[in-house]
Amino acid sequence: MIKKLHDIGLRSEHAYTAAVASIGLSVLTWTASLRAEPGKGLDRADRWGIFVGEWAPTFFGLGLALSHYEQEEGTLLDKAHANGERQRQMAGTA
């Protein structure tokens, strides 16, 4: 399944971005539940926050799995070298 996701163009950075976004979304849903459902209490808001918060580890794990395929094909290292070269060029012109 991970190989198929990699083959269709999903990259580790996409999964890591989704993981970080889900952490923020977890806080947002917790806050929204507190305000939108005032009679339901803190327990319901906690359940919403935890539900969305469970997505982050899944996305981080998916990112790790995808990074293995990127390492095998060399795109992960190529990207890192390209970023390092770009930073050296910027430092040399500054």
PDB file with one MODEL, atoms N, CA, C and O in Angstrom:
MODEL        1
ATOM      1  N   MET A   1       0.814  -1.183   0.000  1.00  0.00           N
ATOM      2  CA  MET A   1       0.000   0.000   0.000  1.00  0.00           C
ATOM      3  C   MET A   1       0.866   1.259   0.000  1.00  0.00           C
ATOM      4  O   MET A   1       0.581   2.211  -0.727  1.00  0.00           O
ATOM      5  N   ILE A   2       1.918   1.265   0.810  1.00  0.00           N
ATOM      6  CA  ILE A   2       2.805   2.429   0.880  1.00  0.00           C
ATOM      7  C   ILE A   2       3.498   2.632  -0.468  1.00  0.00           C
ATOM      8  O   ILE A   2       3.643   3.764  -0.928  1.00  0.00           O
ATOM      9  N   LYS A   3       3.919   1.552  -1.090  1.00  0.00           N
ATOM     10  CA  LYS A   3       4.572   1.631  -2.401  1.00  0.00           C
ATOM     11  C   LYS A   3       3.630   2.261  -3.425  1.00  0.00           C
ATOM     12  O   LYS A   3       4.053   3.083  -4.238  1.00  0.00           O
ATOM     13  N   LYS A   4       2.365   1.880  -3.386  1.00  0.00           N
ATOM     14  CA  LYS A   4       1.385   2.438  -4.322  1.00  0.00           C
ATOM     15  C   LYS A   4       1.202   3.940  -4.072  1.00  0.00           C
ATOM     16  O   LYS A   4       1.116   4.718  -5.022  1.00  0.00           O
ATOM     17  N   LEU A   5       1.143   4.346  -2.806  1.00  0.00           N
ATOM     18  CA  LEU A   5       1.035   5.775  -2.490  1.00  0.00           C
ATOM     19  C   LEU A   5       2.259   6.529  -3.002  1.00  0.00           C
ATOM     20  O   LEU A   5       2.145   7.628  -3.545  1.00  0.00           O
ATOM     21  N   HIS A   6       3.424   5.927  -2.823  1.00  0.00           N
ATOM     22  CA  HIS A   6       4.660   6.537  -3.310  1.00  0.00           C
ATOM     23  C   HIS A   6       4.638   6.653  -4.830  1.00  0.00           C
ATOM     24  O   HIS A   6       5.043   7.672  -5.390  1.00  0.00           O
ATOM     25  N   ASP A   7       4.168   5.615  -5.483  1.00  0.00           N
ATOM     26  CA  ASP A   7       4.130   5.601  -6.953  1.00  0.00           C
ATOM     27  C   ASP A   7       3.177   6.644  -7.528  1.00  0.00           C
ATOM     28  O   ASP A   7       3.398   7.138  -8.634  1.00  0.00           O
ATOM     29  N   ILE A   8       2.121   6.983  -6.794  1.00  0.00           N
ATOM     30  CA  ILE A   8       1.196   7.992  -7.320  1.00  0.00           C
ATOM     31  C   ILE A   8       1.631   9.420  -6.986  1.00  0.00           C
ATOM     32  O   ILE A   8       0.968  10.383  -7.368  1.00  0.00           O
ATOM     33  N   GLY A   9       2.751   9.548  -6.268  1.00  0.00           N
ATOM     34  CA  GLY A   9       3.318  10.872  -6.049  1.00  0.00           C
ATOM     35  C   GLY A   9       3.260  11.414  -4.636  1.00  0.00           C
ATOM     36  O   GLY A   9       3.693  12.541  -4.394  1.00  0.00           O
ATOM     37  N   LEU A  10       2.738  10.643  -3.698  1.00  0.00           N
ATOM     38  CA  LEU A  10       2.715  11.094  -2.313  1.00  0.00           C
ATOM     39  C   LEU A  10       4.128  10.998  -1.746  1.00  0.00           C
ATOM     40  O   LEU A  10       4.773   9.957  -1.874  1.00  0.00           O
ATOM     41  N   ARG A  11       4.606  12.046  -1.137  1.00  0.00           N
ATOM     42  CA  ARG A  11       5.959  12.088  -0.594  1.00  0.00           C
ATOM     43  C   ARG A  11       5.924  12.250   0.920  1.00  0.00           C
ATOM     44  O   ARG A  11       4.904  12.638   1.489  1.00  0.00           O
ATOM     45  N   SER A  12       7.027  11.954   1.556  1.00  0.00           N
ATOM     46  CA  SER A  12       7.109  12.017   3.013  1.00  0.00           C
ATOM     47  C   SER A  12       6.799  13.413   3.522  1.00  0.00           C
ATOM     48  O   SER A  12       6.171  13.562   4.571  1.00  0.00           O
ATOM     49  N   GLU A  13       7.223  14.428   2.805  1.00  0.00           N
ATOM     50  CA  GLU A  13       6.957  15.800   3.265  1.00  0.00           C
ATOM     51  C   GLU A  13       5.461  16.098   3.272  1.00  0.00           C
ATOM     52  O   GLU A  13       5.000  16.890   4.094  1.00  0.00           O
ATOM     53  N   HIS A  14       4.700  15.487   2.383  1.00  0.00           N
ATOM     54  CA  HIS A  14       3.249  15.660   2.397  1.00  0.00           C
ATOM     55  C   HIS A  14       2.653  15.053   3.663  1.00  0.00           C
ATOM     56  O   HIS A  14       1.789  15.657   4.299  1.00  0.00           O
ATOM     57  N   ALA A  15       3.112  13.870   4.022  1.00  0.00           N
ATOM     58  CA  ALA A  15       2.606  13.199   5.226  1.00  0.00           C
ATOM     59  C   ALA A  15       3.008  13.963   6.480  1.00  0.00           C
ATOM     60  O   ALA A  15       2.203  14.095   7.402  1.00  0.00           O
ATOM     61  N   TYR A  16       4.238  14.467   6.532  1.00  0.00           N
ATOM     62  CA  TYR A  16       4.674  15.242   7.701  1.00  0.00           C
ATOM     63  C   TYR A  16       3.874  16.529   7.831  1.00  0.00           C
ATOM     64  O   TYR A  16       3.527  16.934   8.940  1.00  0.00           O
ATOM     65  N   THR A  17       3.581  17.166   6.722  1.00  0.00           N
ATOM     66  CA  THR A  17       2.771  18.390   6.747  1.00  0.00           C
ATOM     67  C   THR A  17       1.369  18.076   7.261  1.00  0.00           C
ATOM     68  O   THR A  17       0.816  18.833   8.058  1.00  0.00           O
ATOM     69  N   ALA A  18       0.797  16.975   6.813  1.00  0.00           N
ATOM     70  CA  ALA A  18      -0.527  16.568   7.289  1.00  0.00           C
ATOM     71  C   ALA A  18      -0.506  16.269   8.788  1.00  0.00           C
ATOM     72  O   ALA A  18      -1.473  16.562   9.490  1.00  0.00           O
ATOM     73  N   ALA A  19       0.581  15.694   9.278  1.00  0.00           N
ATOM     74  CA  ALA A  19       0.695  15.391  10.709  1.00  0.00           C
ATOM     75  C   ALA A  19       0.714  16.667  11.541  1.00  0.00           C
ATOM     76  O   ALA A  19       0.014  16.769  12.548  1.00  0.00           O
ATOM     77  N   VAL A  20       1.504  17.623  11.123  1.00  0.00           N
ATOM     78  CA  VAL A  20       1.583  18.884  11.866  1.00  0.00           C
ATOM     79  C   VAL A  20       0.247  19.623  11.788  1.00  0.00           C
ATOM     80  O   VAL A  20      -0.201  20.205  12.776  1.00  0.00           O
ATOM     81  N   ALA A  21      -0.385  19.599  10.618  1.00  0.00           N
ATOM     82  CA  ALA A  21      -1.685  20.246  10.466  1.00  0.00           C
ATOM     83  C   ALA A  21      -2.743  19.579  11.347  1.00  0.00           C
ATOM     84  O   ALA A  21      -3.618  20.257  11.886  1.00  0.00           O
ATOM     85  N   SER A  22      -2.667  18.257  11.496  1.00  0.00           N
ATOM     86  CA  SER A  22      -3.658  17.567  12.320  1.00  0.00           C
ATOM     87  C   SER A  22      -3.497  17.906  13.803  1.00  0.00           C
ATOM     88  O   SER A  22      -4.469  17.865  14.557  1.00  0.00           O
ATOM     89  N   ILE A  23      -2.295  18.235  14.216  1.00  0.00           N
ATOM     90  CA  ILE A  23      -2.094  18.673  15.605  1.00  0.00           C
ATOM     91  C   ILE A  23      -2.812  20.001  15.825  1.00  0.00           C
ATOM     92  O   ILE A  23      -3.515  20.179  16.820  1.00  0.00           O
ATOM     93  N   GLY A  24      -2.630  20.923  14.893  1.00  0.00           N
ATOM     94  CA  GLY A  24      -3.332  22.204  14.986  1.00  0.00           C
ATOM     95  C   GLY A  24      -4.835  22.036  14.884  1.00  0.00           C
ATOM     96  O   GLY A  24      -5.588  22.704  15.593  1.00  0.00           O
ATOM     97  N   LEU A  25      -5.272  21.153  14.010  1.00  0.00           N
ATOM     98  CA  LEU A  25      -6.698  20.883  13.848  1.00  0.00           C
ATOM     99  C   LEU A  25      -7.289  20.269  15.107  1.00  0.00           C
ATOM    100  O   LEU A  25      -8.453  20.511  15.426  1.00  0.00           O
ATOM    101  N   SER A  26      -6.510  19.488  15.818  1.00  0.00           N
ATOM    102  CA  SER A  26      -6.963  18.895  17.069  1.00  0.00           C
ATOM    103  C   SER A  26      -7.287  19.974  18.096  1.00  0.00           C
ATOM    104  O   SER A  26      -8.319  19.912  18.765  1.00  0.00           O
ATOM    105  N   VAL A  27      -6.412  20.954  18.219  1.00  0.00           N
ATOM    106  CA  VAL A  27      -6.652  22.063  19.141  1.00  0.00           C
ATOM    107  C   VAL A  27      -7.861  22.873  18.684  1.00  0.00           C
ATOM    108  O   VAL A  27      -8.685  23.289  19.498  1.00  0.00           O
ATOM    109  N   LEU A  28      -7.960  23.090  17.383  1.00  0.00           N
ATOM    110  CA  LEU A  28      -9.069  23.850  16.831  1.00  0.00           C
ATOM    111  C   LEU A  28     -10.405  23.150  17.077  1.00  0.00           C
ATOM    112  O   LEU A  28     -11.374  23.800  17.470  1.00  0.00           O
ATOM    113  N   THR A  29     -10.475  21.831  16.851  1.00  0.00           N
ATOM    114  CA  THR A  29     -11.732  21.115  17.078  1.00  0.00           C
ATOM    115  C   THR A  29     -12.090  21.067  18.556  1.00  0.00           C
ATOM    116  O   THR A  29     -13.268  21.110  18.909  1.00  0.00           O
ATOM    117  N   TRP A  30     -11.098  20.980  19.413  1.00  0.00           N
ATOM    118  CA  TRP A  30     -11.361  21.000  20.851  1.00  0.00           C
ATOM    119  C   TRP A  30     -11.983  22.337  21.247  1.00  0.00           C
ATOM    120  O   TRP A  30     -12.979  22.380  21.970  1.00  0.00           O
ATOM    121  N   THR A  31     -11.385  23.427  20.767  1.00  0.00           N
ATOM    122  CA  THR A  31     -11.891  24.770  21.080  1.00  0.00           C
ATOM    123  C   THR A  31     -13.277  24.992  20.469  1.00  0.00           C
ATOM    124  O   THR A  31     -14.168  25.537  21.121  1.00  0.00           O
ATOM    125  N   ALA A  32     -13.450  24.572  19.234  1.00  0.00           N
ATOM    126  CA  ALA A  32     -14.739  24.749  18.562  1.00  0.00           C
ATOM    127  C   ALA A  32     -15.836  23.953  19.267  1.00  0.00           C
ATOM    128  O   ALA A  32     -16.965  24.428  19.391  1.00  0.00           O
ATOM    129  N   SER A  33     -15.516  22.767  19.721  1.00  0.00           N
ATOM    130  CA  SER A  33     -16.511  21.954  20.422  1.00  0.00           C
ATOM    131  C   SER A  33     -16.918  22.599  21.740  1.00  0.00           C
ATOM    132  O   SER A  33     -18.089  22.560  22.117  1.00  0.00           O
ATOM    133  N   LEU A  34     -15.971  23.183  22.431  1.00  0.00           N
ATOM    134  CA  LEU A  34     -16.304  23.874  23.686  1.00  0.00           C
ATOM    135  C   LEU A  34     -17.265  25.031  23.445  1.00  0.00           C
ATOM    136  O   LEU A  34     -18.192  25.254  24.224  1.00  0.00           O
ATOM    137  N   ARG A  35     -17.036  25.764  22.363  1.00  0.00           N
ATOM    138  CA  ARG A  35     -17.847  26.949  22.087  1.00  0.00           C
ATOM    139  C   ARG A  35     -19.163  26.610  21.396  1.00  0.00           C
ATOM    140  O   ARG A  35     -20.190  27.221  21.694  1.00  0.00           O
ATOM    141  N   ALA A  36     -19.149  25.654  20.484  1.00  0.00           N
ATOM    142  CA  ALA A  36     -20.345  25.339  19.700  1.00  0.00           C
ATOM    143  C   ALA A  36     -21.332  24.455  20.465  1.00  0.00           C
ATOM    144  O   ALA A  36     -22.532  24.487  20.191  1.00  0.00           O
ATOM    145  N   GLU A  37     -20.842  23.680  21.407  1.00  0.00           N
ATOM    146  CA  GLU A  37     -21.699  22.769  22.166  1.00  0.00           C
ATOM    147  C   GLU A  37     -21.535  23.041  23.672  1.00  0.00           C
ATOM    148  O   GLU A  37     -21.003  22.200  24.397  1.00  0.00           O
ATOM    149  N   PRO A  38     -21.988  24.205  24.137  1.00  0.00           N
ATOM    150  CA  PRO A  38     -21.726  24.572  25.541  1.00  0.00           C
ATOM    151  C   PRO A  38     -22.373  23.640  26.563  1.00  0.00           C
ATOM    152  O   PRO A  38     -21.848  23.503  27.668  1.00  0.00           O
ATOM    153  N   GLY A  39     -23.480  23.004  26.240  1.00  0.00           N
ATOM    154  CA  GLY A  39     -24.144  22.128  27.201  1.00  0.00           C
ATOM    155  C   GLY A  39     -23.531  20.744  27.295  1.00  0.00           C
ATOM    156  O   GLY A  39     -23.863  19.984  28.205  1.00  0.00           O
ATOM    157  N   LYS A  40     -22.651  20.405  26.380  1.00  0.00           N
ATOM    158  CA  LYS A  40     -22.078  19.052  26.334  1.00  0.00           C
ATOM    159  C   LYS A  40     -20.887  18.878  27.266  1.00  0.00           C
ATOM    160  O   LYS A  40     -20.565  17.756  27.657  1.00  0.00           O
ATOM    161  N   GLY A  41     -20.243  19.954  27.617  1.00  0.00           N
ATOM    162  CA  GLY A  41     -19.164  19.887  28.590  1.00  0.00           C
ATOM    163  C   GLY A  41     -17.790  19.616  28.004  1.00  0.00           C
ATOM    164  O   GLY A  41     -17.607  19.439  26.800  1.00  0.00           O
ATOM    165  N   LEU A  42     -16.841  19.593  28.918  1.00  0.00           N
ATOM    166  CA  LEU A  42     -15.434  19.412  28.558  1.00  0.00           C
ATOM    167  C   LEU A  42     -15.143  18.012  28.025  1.00  0.00           C
ATOM    168  O   LEU A  42     -14.264  17.841  27.180  1.00  0.00           O
ATOM    169  N   ASP A  43     -15.872  17.015  28.512  1.00  0.00           N
ATOM    170  CA  ASP A  43     -15.631  15.635  28.069  1.00  0.00           C
ATOM    171  C   ASP A  43     -15.833  15.471  26.572  1.00  0.00           C
ATOM    172  O   ASP A  43     -15.045  14.799  25.907  1.00  0.00           O
ATOM    173  N   ARG A  44     -16.877  16.076  26.042  1.00  0.00           N
ATOM    174  CA  ARG A  44     -17.143  15.953  24.603  1.00  0.00           C
ATOM    175  C   ARG A  44     -16.058  16.665  23.797  1.00  0.00           C
ATOM    176  O   ARG A  44     -15.611  16.151  22.772  1.00  0.00           O
ATOM    177  N   ALA A  45     -15.640  17.825  24.245  1.00  0.00           N
ATOM    178  CA  ALA A  45     -14.567  18.552  23.557  1.00  0.00           C
ATOM    179  C   ALA A  45     -13.282  17.742  23.581  1.00  0.00           C
ATOM    180  O   ALA A  45     -12.559  17.686  22.586  1.00  0.00           O
ATOM    181  N   ASP A  46     -12.996  17.113  24.718  1.00  0.00           N
ATOM    182  CA  ASP A  46     -11.809  16.264  24.810  1.00  0.00           C
ATOM    183  C   ASP A  46     -11.861  15.110  23.814  1.00  0.00           C
ATOM    184  O   ASP A  46     -10.853  14.783  23.188  1.00  0.00           O
ATOM    185  N   ARG A  47     -13.021  14.500  23.668  1.00  0.00           N
ATOM    186  CA  ARG A  47     -13.151  13.394  22.714  1.00  0.00           C
ATOM    187  C   ARG A  47     -12.903  13.852  21.285  1.00  0.00           C
ATOM    188  O   ARG A  47     -12.250  13.146  20.516  1.00  0.00           O
ATOM    189  N   TRP A  48     -13.414  15.023  20.919  1.00  0.00           N
ATOM    190  CA  TRP A  48     -13.163  15.547  19.575  1.00  0.00           C
ATOM    191  C   TRP A  48     -11.670  15.819  19.373  1.00  0.00           C
ATOM    192  O   TRP A  48     -11.099  15.453  18.345  1.00  0.00           O
ATOM    193  N   GLY A  49     -11.052  16.457  20.350  1.00  0.00           N
ATOM    194  CA  GLY A  49      -9.625  16.754  20.243  1.00  0.00           C
ATOM    195  C   GLY A  49      -8.769  15.510  20.148  1.00  0.00           C
ATOM    196  O   GLY A  49      -7.820  15.460  19.364  1.00  0.00           O
ATOM    197  N   ILE A  50      -9.099  14.510  20.941  1.00  0.00           N
ATOM    198  CA  ILE A  50      -8.341  13.259  20.914  1.00  0.00           C
ATOM    199  C   ILE A  50      -8.561  12.519  19.600  1.00  0.00           C
ATOM    200  O   ILE A  50      -7.623  11.945  19.048  1.00  0.00           O
ATOM    201  N   PHE A  51      -9.803  12.528  19.092  1.00  0.00           N
ATOM    202  CA  PHE A  51     -10.102  11.856  17.831  1.00  0.00           C
ATOM    203  C   PHE A  51      -9.233  12.396  16.704  1.00  0.00           C
ATOM    204  O   PHE A  51      -8.616  11.632  15.963  1.00  0.00           O
ATOM    205  N   VAL A  52      -9.191  13.701  16.583  1.00  0.00           N
ATOM    206  CA  VAL A  52      -8.379  14.306  15.516  1.00  0.00           C
ATOM    207  C   VAL A  52      -6.896  14.183  15.854  1.00  0.00           C
ATOM    208  O   VAL A  52      -6.076  14.033  14.948  1.00  0.00           O
ATOM    209  N   GLY A  53      -6.536  14.242  17.121  1.00  0.00           N
ATOM    210  CA  GLY A  53      -5.144  14.122  17.539  1.00  0.00           C
ATOM    211  C   GLY A  53      -4.533  12.766  17.235  1.00  0.00           C
ATOM    212  O   GLY A  53      -3.314  12.643  17.116  1.00  0.00           O
ATOM    213  N   GLU A  54      -5.367  11.756  17.110  1.00  0.00           N
ATOM    214  CA  GLU A  54      -4.871  10.420  16.777  1.00  0.00           C
ATOM    215  C   GLU A  54      -4.365  10.322  15.344  1.00  0.00           C
ATOM    216  O   GLU A  54      -3.649   9.378  15.007  1.00  0.00           O
ATOM    217  N   TRP A  55      -4.720  11.271  14.505  1.00  0.00           N
ATOM    218  CA  TRP A  55      -4.276  11.242  13.115  1.00  0.00           C
ATOM    219  C   TRP A  55      -2.778  11.535  12.992  1.00  0.00           C
ATOM    220  O   TRP A  55      -2.112  10.984  12.115  1.00  0.00           O
ATOM    221  N   ALA A  56      -2.244  12.394  13.861  1.00  0.00           N
ATOM    222  CA  ALA A  56      -0.845  12.827  13.745  1.00  0.00           C
ATOM    223  C   ALA A  56       0.140  11.650  13.747  1.00  0.00           C
ATOM    224  O   ALA A  56       0.988  11.584  12.857  1.00  0.00           O
ATOM    225  N   PRO A  57       0.065  10.715  14.709  1.00  0.00           N
ATOM    226  CA  PRO A  57       1.020   9.604  14.678  1.00  0.00           C
ATOM    227  C   PRO A  57       0.909   8.760  13.409  1.00  0.00           C
ATOM    228  O   PRO A  57       1.904   8.239  12.905  1.00  0.00           O
ATOM    229  N   THR A  58      -0.314   8.636  12.905  1.00  0.00           N
ATOM    230  CA  THR A  58      -0.512   7.875  11.670  1.00  0.00           C
ATOM    231  C   THR A  58       0.201   8.550  10.506  1.00  0.00           C
ATOM    232  O   THR A  58       0.886   7.893   9.722  1.00  0.00           O
ATOM    233  N   PHE A  59       0.038   9.860  10.399  1.00  0.00           N
ATOM    234  CA  PHE A  59       0.700  10.594   9.316  1.00  0.00           C
ATOM    235  C   PHE A  59       2.225  10.589   9.472  1.00  0.00           C
ATOM    236  O   PHE A  59       2.948  10.476   8.483  1.00  0.00           O
ATOM    237  N   PHE A  60       2.717  10.712  10.720  1.00  0.00           N
ATOM    238  CA  PHE A  60       4.166  10.642  10.931  1.00  0.00           C
ATOM    239  C   PHE A  60       4.703   9.264  10.528  1.00  0.00           C
ATOM    240  O   PHE A  60       5.758   9.170   9.902  1.00  0.00           O
ATOM    241  N   GLY A  61       3.985   8.205  10.882  1.00  0.00           N
ATOM    242  CA  GLY A  61       4.395   6.855  10.485  1.00  0.00           C
ATOM    243  C   GLY A  61       4.369   6.680   8.976  1.00  0.00           C
ATOM    244  O   GLY A  61       5.264   6.056   8.406  1.00  0.00           O
ATOM    245  N   LEU A  62       3.360   7.222   8.333  1.00  0.00           N
ATOM    246  CA  LEU A  62       3.272   7.171   6.882  1.00  0.00           C
ATOM    247  C   LEU A  62       4.440   7.927   6.251  1.00  0.00           C
ATOM    248  O   LEU A  62       5.002   7.488   5.248  1.00  0.00           O
ATOM    249  N   GLY A  63       4.800   9.059   6.840  1.00  0.00           N
ATOM    250  CA  GLY A  63       5.944   9.821   6.342  1.00  0.00           C
ATOM    251  C   GLY A  63       7.239   9.041   6.450  1.00  0.00           C
ATOM    252  O   GLY A  63       8.063   9.071   5.535  1.00  0.00           O
ATOM    253  N   LEU A  64       7.424   8.346   7.557  1.00  0.00           N
ATOM    254  CA  LEU A  64       8.623   7.521   7.714  1.00  0.00           C
ATOM    255  C   LEU A  64       8.669   6.401   6.685  1.00  0.00           C
ATOM    256  O   LEU A  64       9.713   6.132   6.092  1.00  0.00           O
ATOM    257  N   ALA A  65       7.525   5.751   6.478  1.00  0.00           N
ATOM    258  CA  ALA A  65       7.474   4.664   5.505  1.00  0.00           C
ATOM    259  C   ALA A  65       7.764   5.187   4.095  1.00  0.00           C
ATOM    260  O   ALA A  65       8.497   4.555   3.335  1.00  0.00           O
ATOM    261  N   LEU A  66       7.194   6.325   3.753  1.00  0.00           N
ATOM    262  CA  LEU A  66       7.443   6.904   2.433  1.00  0.00           C
ATOM    263  C   LEU A  66       8.894   7.340   2.274  1.00  0.00           C
ATOM    264  O   LEU A  66       9.453   7.252   1.180  1.00  0.00           O
ATOM    265  N   SER A  67       9.504   7.806   3.355  1.00  0.00           N
ATOM    266  CA  SER A  67      10.898   8.244   3.255  1.00  0.00           C
ATOM    267  C   SER A  67      11.831   7.072   2.933  1.00  0.00           C
ATOM    268  O   SER A  67      12.874   7.269   2.310  1.00  0.00           O
ATOM    269  N   HIS A  68      11.469   5.864   3.350  1.00  0.00           N
ATOM    270  CA  HIS A  68      12.283   4.698   2.996  1.00  0.00           C
ATOM    271  C   HIS A  68      12.300   4.480   1.484  1.00  0.00           C
ATOM    272  O   HIS A  68      13.347   4.180   0.910  1.00  0.00           O
ATOM    273  N   TYR A  69      11.149   4.630   0.845  1.00  0.00           N
ATOM    274  CA  TYR A  69      11.107   4.498  -0.611  1.00  0.00           C
ATOM    275  C   TYR A  69      11.885   5.634  -1.284  1.00  0.00           C
ATOM    276  O   TYR A  69      12.540   5.424  -2.305  1.00  0.00           O
ATOM    277  N   GLU A  70      11.810   6.838  -0.706  1.00  0.00           N
ATOM    278  CA  GLU A  70      12.557   7.964  -1.261  1.00  0.00           C
ATOM    279  C   GLU A  70      14.064   7.745  -1.113  1.00  0.00           C
ATOM    280  O   GLU A  70      14.834   8.133  -1.991  1.00  0.00           O
ATOM    281  N   GLN A  71      14.486   7.128  -0.014  1.00  0.00           N
ATOM    282  CA  GLN A  71      15.903   6.825   0.164  1.00  0.00           C
ATOM    283  C   GLN A  71      16.364   5.781  -0.840  1.00  0.00           C
ATOM    284  O   GLN A  71      17.461   5.881  -1.389  1.00  0.00           O
ATOM    285  N   GLU A  72      15.528   4.781  -1.078  1.00  0.00           N
ATOM    286  CA  GLU A  72      15.888   3.721  -2.019  1.00  0.00           C
ATOM    287  C   GLU A  72      16.086   4.262  -3.431  1.00  0.00           C
ATOM    288  O   GLU A  72      17.002   3.843  -4.139  1.00  0.00           O
ATOM    289  N   GLU A  73      15.230   5.192  -3.836  1.00  0.00           N
ATOM    290  CA  GLU A  73      15.356   5.725  -5.191  1.00  0.00           C
ATOM    291  C   GLU A  73      16.299   6.915  -5.266  1.00  0.00           C
ATOM    292  O   GLU A  73      16.615   7.393  -6.355  1.00  0.00           O
ATOM    293  N   GLY A  74      16.749   7.396  -4.109  1.00  0.00           N
ATOM    294  CA  GLY A  74      17.719   8.477  -4.085  1.00  0.00           C
ATOM    295  C   GLY A  74      17.139   9.871  -4.091  1.00  0.00           C
ATOM    296  O   GLY A  74      17.895  10.842  -4.060  1.00  0.00           O
ATOM    297  N   THR A  75      15.827  10.010  -4.130  1.00  0.00           N
ATOM    298  CA  THR A  75      15.236  11.349  -4.196  1.00  0.00           C
ATOM    299  C   THR A  75      15.318  12.078  -2.871  1.00  0.00           C
ATOM    300  O   THR A  75      15.368  13.308  -2.852  1.00  0.00           O
ATOM    301  N   LEU A  76      15.334  11.352  -1.758  1.00  0.00           N
ATOM    302  CA  LEU A  76      15.418  12.007  -0.460  1.00  0.00           C
ATOM    303  C   LEU A  76      16.771  12.682  -0.286  1.00  0.00           C
ATOM    304  O   LEU A  76      16.839  13.828   0.158  1.00  0.00           O
ATOM    305  N   LEU A  77      17.848  11.983  -0.629  1.00  0.00           N
ATOM    306  CA  LEU A  77      19.182  12.559  -0.516  1.00  0.00           C
ATOM    307  C   LEU A  77      19.411  13.658  -1.545  1.00  0.00           C
ATOM    308  O   LEU A  77      20.058  14.663  -1.248  1.00  0.00           O
ATOM    309  N   ASP A  78      18.887  13.473  -2.749  1.00  0.00           N
ATOM    310  CA  ASP A  78      19.035  14.498  -3.775  1.00  0.00           C
ATOM    311  C   ASP A  78      18.393  15.797  -3.332  1.00  0.00           C
ATOM    312  O   ASP A  78      18.943  16.877  -3.550  1.00  0.00           O
ATOM    313  N   LYS A  79      17.221  15.691  -2.708  1.00  0.00           N
ATOM    314  CA  LYS A  79      16.526  16.874  -2.229  1.00  0.00           C
ATOM    315  C   LYS A  79      17.332  17.551  -1.121  1.00  0.00           C
ATOM    316  O   LYS A  79      17.432  18.778  -1.091  1.00  0.00           O
ATOM    317  N   ALA A  80      17.904  16.765  -0.214  1.00  0.00           N
ATOM    318  CA  ALA A  80      18.696  17.323   0.874  1.00  0.00           C
ATOM    319  C   ALA A  80      19.951  18.001   0.340  1.00  0.00           C
ATOM    320  O   ALA A  80      20.321  19.079   0.807  1.00  0.00           O
ATOM    321  N   HIS A  81      20.607  17.381  -0.633  1.00  0.00           N
ATOM    322  CA  HIS A  81      21.802  17.982  -1.217  1.00  0.00           C
ATOM    323  C   HIS A  81      21.456  19.255  -1.972  1.00  0.00           C
ATOM    324  O   HIS A  81      22.206  20.230  -1.915  1.00  0.00           O
ATOM    325  N   ALA A  82      20.341  19.259  -2.673  1.00  0.00           N
ATOM    326  CA  ALA A  82      19.920  20.448  -3.408  1.00  0.00           C
ATOM    327  C   ALA A  82      19.603  21.595  -2.452  1.00  0.00           C
ATOM    328  O   ALA A  82      19.943  22.746  -2.726  1.00  0.00           O
ATOM    329  N   ASN A  83      18.954  21.283  -1.334  1.00  0.00           N
ATOM    330  CA  ASN A  83      18.656  22.321  -0.344  1.00  0.00           C
ATOM    331  C   ASN A  83      19.934  22.857   0.283  1.00  0.00           C
ATOM    332  O   ASN A  83      20.058  24.062   0.501  1.00  0.00           O
ATOM    333  N   GLY A  84      20.883  21.978   0.575  1.00  0.00           N
ATOM    334  CA  GLY A  84      22.160  22.414   1.146  1.00  0.00           C
ATOM    335  C   GLY A  84      22.950  23.281   0.187  1.00  0.00           C
ATOM    336  O   GLY A  84      23.567  24.265   0.595  1.00  0.00           O
ATOM    337  N   GLU A  85      22.934  22.920  -1.088  1.00  0.00           N
ATOM    338  CA  GLU A  85      23.623  23.711  -2.103  1.00  0.00           C
ATOM    339  C   GLU A  85      22.967  25.079  -2.245  1.00  0.00           C
ATOM    340  O   GLU A  85      23.655  26.090  -2.384  1.00  0.00           O
ATOM    341  N   ARG A  86      21.654  25.109  -2.211  1.00  0.00           N
ATOM    342  CA  ARG A  86      20.929  26.374  -2.319  1.00  0.00           C
ATOM    343  C   ARG A  86      21.263  27.279  -1.138  1.00  0.00           C
ATOM    344  O   ARG A  86      21.421  28.487  -1.311  1.00  0.00           O
ATOM    345  N   GLN A  87      21.374  26.705   0.067  1.00  0.00           N
ATOM    346  CA  GLN A  87      21.710  27.495   1.247  1.00  0.00           C
ATOM    347  C   GLN A  87      23.137  28.026   1.151  1.00  0.00           C
ATOM    348  O   GLN A  87      23.402  29.161   1.549  1.00  0.00           O
ATOM    349  N   ARG A  88      24.067  27.209   0.621  1.00  0.00           N
ATOM    350  CA  ARG A  88      25.434  27.685   0.462  1.00  0.00           C
ATOM    351  C   ARG A  88      25.512  28.821  -0.543  1.00  0.00           C
ATOM    352  O   ARG A  88      26.264  29.777  -0.350  1.00  0.00           O
ATOM    353  N   GLN A  89      24.740  28.720  -1.612  1.00  0.00           N
ATOM    354  CA  GLN A  89      24.732  29.786  -2.618  1.00  0.00           C
ATOM    355  C   GLN A  89      24.169  31.060  -2.033  1.00  0.00           C
ATOM    356  O   GLN A  89      24.690  32.143  -2.298  1.00  0.00           O
ATOM    357  N   MET A  90      23.122  30.956  -1.246  1.00  0.00           N
ATOM    358  CA  MET A  90      22.514  32.142  -0.641  1.00  0.00           C
ATOM    359  C   MET A  90      23.457  32.779   0.369  1.00  0.00           C
ATOM    360  O   MET A  90      23.525  34.004   0.473  1.00  0.00           O
ATOM    361  N   ALA A  91      24.186  31.951   1.113  1.00  0.00           N
ATOM    362  CA  ALA A  91      25.135  32.461   2.104  1.00  0.00           C
ATOM    363  C   ALA A  91      26.315  33.145   1.421  1.00  0.00           C
ATOM    364  O   ALA A  91      26.869  34.112   1.943  1.00  0.00           O
ATOM    365  N   GLY A  92      26.691  32.638   0.259  1.00  0.00           N
ATOM    366  CA  GLY A  92      27.814  33.226  -0.467  1.00  0.00           C
ATOM    367  C   GLY A  92      27.480  34.562  -1.115  1.00  0.00           C
ATOM    368  O   GLY A  92      28.371  35.382  -1.338  1.00  0.00           O
ATOM    369  N   THR A  93      26.206  34.790  -1.418  1.00  0.00           N
ATOM    370  CA  THR A  93      25.805  36.039  -2.058  1.00  0.00           C
ATOM    371  C   THR A  93      25.383  37.076  -1.044  1.00  0.00           C
ATOM    372  O   THR A  93      25.250  38.250  -1.390  1.00  0.00           O
ATOM    373  N   ALA A  94      25.168  36.679   0.203  1.00  0.00           N
ATOM    374  CA  ALA A  94      24.678  37.631   1.214  1.00  0.00           C
ATOM    375  C   ALA A  94      25.795  38.443   1.794  1.00  0.00           C
ATOM    376  O   ALA A  94      25.559  39.290   2.655  1.00  0.00           O
TER     377      ALA A  94
ENDMDL
END
